[in-house]
Amino acid sequence: MSAAIEVAGLSATYGPGAIALCDVTFTATEGQAVAVLGPNGGGKTTLFRALLGELPATTGSVSVRGATAYVPQTERSRLDFPVSALDVALMGAYARTPWYRRIGAGDRALAREALQRVGLADRASERFGALSGGQRQRVLIARALVQDAGVLLLDEPFAGVDRTSEEAIMRILDELRAEGRVLLIATHDVDQARRWDRVLCLRGSQVAFGPPAETLTNAVLEGTYGEEIVVLDCGHRAVAVQHHAHSHSHSHSH
């Protein structure tokens, strides 16, 4: 897998005068996982959209080597229409199949293999909406594997996930890194961010980027989350106070 991300001086806007993200510079190479920390409205989604090519850079440059897949947060992907886990995994094949070609048996086999890989082969025919949050999250990762993505952008993959699935997802992500894929993991969990290779802190603009041990200082965390940071255990563990139910009230205007 030859996968890499290079971002230099990136700024992006959604419309005239509204800068959503400015001055972001970082790199991620084969086999690296980067935690992306920041408050809601801090620019994580904007960065992902720029990396997916959905939002043009206003200034700076974005270079992504390898097919890129977005893995949404399972809470935002409730599919109420009756699709099975296998159907959702198969959606990954549509990303690379011309509209005039049917999804073939080979793609079905790939989708089954991807479900096997995330530990859900036995749930292939179950309705996606009936699965637990953690199982749905694993199906969404399987979909990205069917897309054959070298770069995976994961939006809070551990939100609303039970302990069993959390451990399964951790294991899968470690395997994907070992294969040389690049992972960007948007998260609010500072403690978890410490176990990845790099951390990128955003609050409208870049607060810091580097190895977690050097980067996640109290000063950086306060710069990232402002008043919303609570430091526990003499500074060893910090928790960002983010309540998803009313996350819109936390969005910062820049």
N, C-alpha and C positions, 0 to 999 in steps of 0.2 A: 504494500500500500504506500504510494507516494502521496502523502497528505501534509499540508502545511497552511498556516494562515500568517499573512503579514499585513499589518495595519499601520499606517503612518500618518499622523496629523489629521485623523479623520474628524470631520464635522458633518452633521446631517440635520436637515430640517424637514418638517412636514408641510410647511407653507411659508409665505413671506413673513420674515421677522421672528418666527418661532423656532429658535434653535433648540433641538431636542437633545443634542449630544455634541460636545466639542472637544477637540484636542486629544484624541485617543490614539496611542501608539503602543503596540505590543506585537509579539510574535509567538507562534505556537508551532512546534515541529512534531514530526512523526512520533506517535506514542505518548504525547503529552496531554494531560488533563488540566484545564484552566478553570478555576472557580471564578464566577463573575458575581461579585457582591455589590449590593446597592439598594437603596430604598425603592419602593414602588414609585414609578415616574422618574427614576434616576438615570434611565437610558439603557437598561439591559435589553428591552424589546427592540429599541431603535438599533442597537448594535447588531442584534441577530438579523433584523430586516436588511441592514446594510450588507452583512456577510452573505445573505441569501440572494443579494442582487435586486431586492424588491424596492430598495430606497437608495437613490443615487447619493454618492458623497458630494456634499457642497464644497468641501475642500479636503485635501489629503487624498490618500489612496488606500484601496482595499484589494488585496490579492489572496485568492483562495485556490489552493491546488488540491484537486480531488472533488468527487461528487459530494454535495452538501445536503444533509437531511435535517429537518427541524422536528424535534420530538416535543409536542406540546405537553403542558401540564395536564394530567388526566382529568382534573376537576373542570377543565375548560373544554374537554372533548367528550362530553356525555352524548353518546349517540343513541337517541331513543328509537330510531328506526331499526327494524330487525335485521341487523347485519351480524354475522358470526365473527368470532375471533379470527378465523382464517380469512374471511372477507377483508377485515381491516388490515391484516398483514399483507394481503395481496395488493392492497392499494399502493404499496411501495413499488409494484411492478408498473403501475400506470405512469409513474413519473418518467420512465425511460422507454415506454412503448408508444410508437406512433399511433395516432387515433384510428388508423385504418387496420391495425393489426390486432387480432384477438389475443387475450391473455392465454398462453398455451400451457400444456401439461408441465413443461419445464418450470414455469413460474410458480405453478401450484406446488410442485415439489420443493422449490426454494422457500416458499411461504411456510410449508409444513416443517422444513428444516429449521427455519428461523424461530418458529414457535417452540420446537424441541429445544433449541439453544437457550431460550429464556425460561425453560422448564414448564411450558404450557401445552405440550403436544396433545395431552389428554383433554384439553379444553377447546380444541380447534372448532368444533361445531356449536359450542355454546354461544349464546347471544352476548355480544360485547358489553351491552348495557347492564347485563346481569352479573358481570364479573366484579370482584372487589376493586377498589381504587388501585391497589398495588398490582393486581393482575392486569388491569387495563393499561397501566403504565408499561408493563413488560411487553404487552402486545404492541404498543406504540413503538417500543424499541425494536421489536421484531420487524415492524413495517420499515424502519430505517435500514435494517440489515438487508431486507429484500431490495431496497433501493441501491444497495451496494455502496453506501456512503462511506467515504474516507474521513469526512468531517461531520460530526454530530453536534447539533446545538440543542441542548436539553434545558427546557424551562422548568425549573424546580421539580426535578424528577422524584423527589422524596416527599413532596407535599401530599397529605392525605393517604399515606401509604403505611400499611401495618409493618411490624418488625420483621416478619418472615420475608415479605416482599422487599423490604429495605435491604436486607442481607443479600437476597438474590440479585437485586439491581446492582449493589456494590460489586458483587462477584462478576456480573456481566460487564460492567464498565471497566473493571480491571483487566478482563480478558480482551476487551476491545482495544485498550491501550497497548497491551502486549502484542497485538497484531499490527501495531503501527498507526492506528486511527487517531485522529485528533478530537478531543472532546472539550466542548465549552459547556460548563454546568452553571446555570443561573441559580443562585441560592440565597437564602437569608441566614443559613446556618453557619455561623463563623467557625464553630468547632469542626464541622465537617469540611469546611474549606481548607482547614489545615492539613488534610490528608491528600490533597491533590498537589500537582507539581508546581503550579503557579497560581497566583490570585490577582485578579484585576478588579480594582475598587472604583466604582463609578458613582458620581452624584452630579449628573448633568455634564460634568467633564471628568477627566481621569484624575482620581485622587492618588492612586498608587498602582504599581505593577511589579511583581517579583515573586521570589520564593516565599511561601507563607510564613516561615519562621522569622524572616527579616521584615516582611511587609506588614503583617497584622499586628501592628503596635496599637496601643490605646489611642495615640494621636491620630493614626490613620482611620481607626474605627470611628472615632468621633467626627472626623472630617467626612466620613462616608455616610454615617447615619445621624449625625447631629445629636439632638436630644433623645433620639429613639434608641440609644444604646445603653444597655445595662451591663456593667462589668461585674462578674462574680468571681469567687475564689482568688482574691488578690491579683486580679488581672489575667489569670490563666484562661478563664472561660468568659466569653462575652456573648450576649444574646441580643439580637436585634428585635425590638418590639414592633412587630408588624402584624396587624390583624387583618386577615384577608377579607373578612366580611365588610369592612368599611375602608378597604385599601384606597378608594378614590379620595378619601379625605387626606391621605398622606402624600398625594402627588405634589411635587414641588414645582413651582413655576420658575423658569430660568429667564 
